[in-house]
């Protein structure tokens, strides 16, 4: 994967996460949605999922919802996780980094 594709995907993921949180008050993103954003940026679904997980702790933080078992907190990059369905984003993490106001928006 080239640098431009990588940057486009990371920018698109960040924009989508912040849009959801600011506009919709939605703190959830599914693996399918991550893969769709990746495909629009020119990545394979597997590559998009991998890059998304590598952004934990820098672009986003929260709890991974696995296909089976308990939620897994993710606050640092991970290269290996169980099969997963979605991530519940940590509002406090975003506020602490100045990405969201106390109301959860802006």
Secondary structure, DSSP 4 states (H G I P E B T S, - for coil): --HHHHHHHHHHHHHHHHHIIIII---EEEHHHHHHHHHHTT--HHHHHHHHHHTBTTTB-EEEEESSSS-EEESS--S----EEEEEE-HHHHHHTTSS-TTS--
